[in-house]
């Protein structure tokens, strides 16, 4: 049996989710491109910046959620599996963020930018 009261686990979980949300918002704010665009390549470039920022922010959010779930699991196999699932989602999000510029380059070549 765990010596940590149930209420403190909830507080830890909420603090972790708050930290993840703050990290995601900071990541999105750092990647915000200019709003006005004059031509298609600029629009695609701005879209690429937003896409990478959103994917990296969400991946970071899942990474933090997985870490918090793992820490507060208390050895419960079901909760550990949920944490591992969140880690896998974070890894997939980071991979997509890395591949987004490649996809956007292909889109630019198709559109003619």
MODELLER restraints for C-alpha pairs under 7 A, 6 or more apart:
rsr = mdl.restraints
at = mdl.atoms
rsr.add(forms.Gaussian(group=physical.xy_distance, feature=features.Distance(at['CA:9:A'], at['CA:72:A']), mean=6.34, stdev=0.5))
rsr.add(forms.Gaussian(group=physical.xy_distance, feature=features.Distance(at['CA:13:A'], at['CA:68:A']), mean=6.17, stdev=0.5))
rsr.add(forms.Gaussian(group=physical.xy_distance, feature=features.Distance(at['CA:16:A'], at['CA:64:A']), mean=6.77, stdev=0.5))
rsr.add(forms.Gaussian(group=physical.xy_distance, feature=features.Distance(at['CA:16:A'], at['CA:65:A']), mean=6.82, stdev=0.5))
rsr.add(forms.Gaussian(group=physical.xy_distance, feature=features.Distance(at['CA:16:A'], at['CA:68:A']), mean=6.07, stdev=0.5))
rsr.add(forms.Gaussian(group=physical.xy_distance, feature=features.Distance(at['CA:17:A'], at['CA:65:A']), mean=6.33, stdev=0.5))
rsr.add(forms.Gaussian(group=physical.xy_distance, feature=features.Distance(at['CA:20:A'], at['CA:60:A']), mean=6.94, stdev=0.5))
rsr.add(forms.Gaussian(group=physical.xy_distance, feature=features.Distance(at['CA:20:A'], at['CA:61:A']), mean=4.82, stdev=0.5))
rsr.add(forms.Gaussian(group=physical.xy_distance, feature=features.Distance(at['CA:20:A'], at['CA:64:A']), mean=5.70, stdev=0.5))
rsr.add(forms.Gaussian(group=physical.xy_distance, feature=features.Distance(at['CA:21:A'], at['CA:61:A']), mean=6.46, stdev=0.5))
rsr.add(forms.Gaussian(group=physical.xy_distance, feature=features.Distance(at['CA:24:A'], at['CA:57:A']), mean=4.21, stdev=0.5))
rsr.add(forms.Gaussian(group=physical.xy_distance, feature=features.Distance(at['CA:24:A'], at['CA:58:A']), mean=6.43, stdev=0.5))
rsr.add(forms.Gaussian(group=physical.xy_distance, feature=features.Distance(at['CA:24:A'], at['CA:60:A']), mean=6.56, stdev=0.5))
rsr.add(forms.Gaussian(group=physical.xy_distance, feature=features.Distance(at['CA:24:A'], at['CA:61:A']), mean=6.16, stdev=0.5))
rsr.add(forms.Gaussian(group=physical.xy_distance, feature=features.Distance(at['CA:27:A'], at['CA:53:A']), mean=6.25, stdev=0.5))
rsr.add(forms.Gaussian(group=physical.xy_distance, feature=features.Distance(at['CA:27:A'], at['CA:57:A']), mean=5.60, stdev=0.5))
rsr.add(forms.Gaussian(group=physical.xy_distance, feature=features.Distance(at['CA:28:A'], at['CA:53:A']), mean=5.13, stdev=0.5))
rsr.add(forms.Gaussian(group=physical.xy_distance, feature=features.Distance(at['CA:28:A'], at['CA:54:A']), mean=6.06, stdev=0.5))
rsr.add(forms.Gaussian(group=physical.xy_distance, feature=features.Distance(at['CA:28:A'], at['CA:57:A']), mean=6.34, stdev=0.5))
rsr.add(forms.Gaussian(group=physical.xy_distance, feature=features.Distance(at['CA:31:A'], at['CA:49:A']), mean=6.11, stdev=0.5))
rsr.add(forms.Gaussian(group=physical.xy_distance, feature=features.Distance(at['CA:31:A'], at['CA:50:A']), mean=6.47, stdev=0.5))
rsr.add(forms.Gaussian(group=physical.xy_distance, feature=features.Distance(at['CA:31:A'], at['CA:53:A']), mean=5.41, stdev=0.5))
rsr.add(forms.Gaussian(group=physical.xy_distance, feature=features.Distance(at['CA:32:A'], at['CA:50:A']), mean=6.35, stdev=0.5))
rsr.add(forms.Gaussian(group=physical.xy_distance, feature=features.Distance(at['CA:33:A'], at['CA:46:A']), mean=5.70, stdev=0.5))
rsr.add(forms.Gaussian(group=physical.xy_distance, feature=features.Distance(at['CA:33:A'], at['CA:49:A']), mean=6.58, stdev=0.5))
rsr.add(forms.Gaussian(group=physical.xy_distance, feature=features.Distance(at['CA:37:A'], at['CA:43:A']), mean=5.79, stdev=0.5))
rsr.add(forms.Gaussian(group=physical.xy_distance, feature=features.Distance(at['CA:40:A'], at['CA:113:A']), mean=6.37, stdev=0.5))
rsr.add(forms.Gaussian(group=physical.xy_distance, feature=features.Distance(at['CA:41:A'], at['CA:108:A']), mean=6.75, stdev=0.5))
rsr.add(forms.Gaussian(group=physical.xy_distance, feature=features.Distance(at['CA:41:A'], at['CA:113:A']), mean=4.96, stdev=0.5))
rsr.add(forms.Gaussian(group=physical.xy_distance, feature=features.Distance(at['CA:44:A'], at['CA:104:A']), mean=6.96, stdev=0.5))
rsr.add(forms.Gaussian(group=physical.xy_distance, feature=features.Distance(at['CA:48:A'], at['CA:100:A']), mean=6.77, stdev=0.5))
rsr.add(forms.Gaussian(group=physical.xy_distance, feature=features.Distance(at['CA:48:A'], at['CA:101:A']), mean=6.31, stdev=0.5))
rsr.add(forms.Gaussian(group=physical.xy_distance, feature=features.Distance(at['CA:48:A'], at['CA:104:A']), mean=6.32, stdev=0.5))
rsr.add(forms.Gaussian(group=physical.xy_distance, feature=features.Distance(at['CA:52:A'], at['CA:97:A']), mean=4.90, stdev=0.5))
rsr.add(forms.Gaussian(group=physical.xy_distance, feature=features.Distance(at['CA:52:A'], at['CA:100:A']), mean=6.34, stdev=0.5))
rsr.add(forms.Gaussian(group=physical.xy_distance, feature=features.Distance(at['CA:55:A'], at['CA:93:A']), mean=5.75, stdev=0.5))
rsr.add(forms.Gaussian(group=physical.xy_distance, feature=features.Distance(at['CA:55:A'], at['CA:94:A']), mean=6.89, stdev=0.5))
rsr.add(forms.Gaussian(group=physical.xy_distance, feature=features.Distance(at['CA:55:A'], at['CA:96:A']), mean=6.99, stdev=0.5))
rsr.add(forms.Gaussian(group=physical.xy_distance, feature=features.Distance(at['CA:55:A'], at['CA:97:A']), mean=5.36, stdev=0.5))
rsr.add(forms.Gaussian(group=physical.xy_distance, feature=features.Distance(at['CA:56:A'], at['CA:93:A']), mean=6.59, stdev=0.5))
rsr.add(forms.Gaussian(group=physical.xy_distance, feature=features.Distance(at['CA:56:A'], at['CA:94:A']), mean=5.88, stdev=0.5))
rsr.add(forms.Gaussian(group=physical.xy_distance, feature=features.Distance(at['CA:56:A'], at['CA:97:A']), mean=5.88, stdev=0.5))
rsr.add(forms.Gaussian(group=physical.xy_distance, feature=features.Distance(at['CA:59:A'], at['CA:90:A']), mean=4.24, stdev=0.5))
rsr.add(forms.Gaussian(group=physical.xy_distance, feature=features.Distance(at['CA:59:A'], at['CA:91:A']), mean=6.98, stdev=0.5))
rsr.add(forms.Gaussian(group=physical.xy_distance, feature=features.Distance(at['CA:59:A'], at['CA:93:A']), mean=4.79, stdev=0.5))
rsr.add(forms.Gaussian(group=physical.xy_distance, feature=features.Distance(at['CA:59:A'], at['CA:94:A']), mean=5.86, stdev=0.5))
rsr.add(forms.Gaussian(group=physical.xy_distance, feature=features.Distance(at['CA:60:A'], at['CA:90:A']), mean=6.53, stdev=0.5))
rsr.add(forms.Gaussian(group=physical.xy_distance, feature=features.Distance(at['CA:62:A'], at['CA:86:A']), mean=5.50, stdev=0.5))
rsr.add(forms.Gaussian(group=physical.xy_distance, feature=features.Distance(at['CA:62:A'], at['CA:87:A']), mean=6.66, stdev=0.5))
rsr.add(forms.Gaussian(group=physical.xy_distance, feature=features.Distance(at['CA:62:A'], at['CA:89:A']), mean=6.61, stdev=0.5))
rsr.add(forms.Gaussian(group=physical.xy_distance, feature=features.Distance(at['CA:62:A'], at['CA:90:A']), mean=5.15, stdev=0.5))
rsr.add(forms.Gaussian(group=physical.xy_distance, feature=features.Distance(at['CA:63:A'], at['CA:86:A']), mean=6.51, stdev=0.5))
rsr.add(forms.Gaussian(group=physical.xy_distance, feature=features.Distance(at['CA:63:A'], at['CA:87:A']), mean=5.54, stdev=0.5))
rsr.add(forms.Gaussian(group=physical.xy_distance, feature=features.Distance(at['CA:63:A'], at['CA:90:A']), mean=5.26, stdev=0.5))
rsr.add(forms.Gaussian(group=physical.xy_distance, feature=features.Distance(at['CA:65:A'], at['CA:86:A']), mean=6.89, stdev=0.5))
rsr.add(forms.Gaussian(group=physical.xy_distance, feature=features.Distance(at['CA:66:A'], at['CA:83:A']), mean=4.31, stdev=0.5))
rsr.add(forms.Gaussian(group=physical.xy_distance, feature=features.Distance(at['CA:66:A'], at['CA:84:A']), mean=6.65, stdev=0.5))
rsr.add(forms.Gaussian(group=physical.xy_distance, feature=features.Distance(at['CA:66:A'], at['CA:86:A']), mean=4.83, stdev=0.5))
rsr.add(forms.Gaussian(group=physical.xy_distance, feature=features.Distance(at['CA:66:A'], at['CA:87:A']), mean=5.54, stdev=0.5))
rsr.add(forms.Gaussian(group=physical.xy_distance, feature=features.Distance(at['CA:67:A'], at['CA:83:A']), mean=6.77, stdev=0.5))
rsr.add(forms.Gaussian(group=physical.xy_distance, feature=features.Distance(at['CA:69:A'], at['CA:79:A']), mean=6.71, stdev=0.5))
rsr.add(forms.Gaussian(group=physical.xy_distance, feature=features.Distance(at['CA:69:A'], at['CA:83:A']), mean=5.31, stdev=0.5))
rsr.add(forms.Gaussian(group=physical.xy_distance, feature=features.Distance(at['CA:70:A'], at['CA:80:A']), mean=5.63, stdev=0.5))
rsr.add(forms.Gaussian(group=physical.xy_distance, feature=features.Distance(at['CA:70:A'], at['CA:83:A']), mean=5.31, stdev=0.5))
rsr.add(forms.Gaussian(group=physical.xy_distance, feature=features.Distance(at['CA:73:A'], at['CA:79:A']), mean=5.31, stdev=0.5))
rsr.add(forms.Gaussian(group=physical.xy_distance, feature=features.Distance(at['CA:73:A'], at['CA:80:A']), mean=6.07, stdev=0.5))
